[in-house]
Amino acid sequence: MADPFKDYGVLQALMDVPYSELGTFYDHTKYVGRTPDLIKQYRPDVYGPRYDRSQMDMMINFMGGYDMAARGTDPQLARDGAKAYQYIYTGKERMPDAVGDYQENVAGIDAYNPEQGRLSDEALIDLALQFAQQRMGQK
């Protein structure tokens, strides 16, 4: 994937914020804040510190994208929101991490299947782990 932040700036990020989804975003951020505890509960064997480009980081980013899509957010709005969030939150000094975080968010968004419905937390953790391991070249 090409750099999603090339020629992207604060104005574009502010335009990409899905303002219609702010209520959903509040619940979403609470869920994402709990994901490390969920991983520790269901998969203590893979639980560990979260730092840029770590397995935990990739899993949490994937789960965050999945969660936003599973809450019924239009996939394109979820992608736009993830892009804006990563750009604003991560900052220029950590832009390589913002690119990876965004790609992992998008993978989670794309993994949600509305016909199947939301996976259980345990199944989502397993899917996120599989994604992170593949991304890191471990499987």
Sequence and secondary structure as in RCSB ss.txt:
>XXXX:A:sequence
MADPFKDYGVLQALMDVPYSELGTFYDHTKYVGRTPDLIKQYRPDVYGPRYDRSQMDMMINFMGGYDMAARGTDP
QLARDGAKAYQYIYTGKERMPDAVGDYQENVAGIDAYNPEQGRLSDEALIDLALQFAQQRMGQK
>XXXX:A:secstr
   TTTT  HHHHHHHS GGGHHHHHHHHHHHHHHHHHHHHH TTT     TTSHHHHHHHHHHHHHHHHTT  H
HHHHHHHHHHHHHHH GGGHHHHHHHHHHHHHHHHH  TTT    HHHHHHHHHHHHHHHTT  
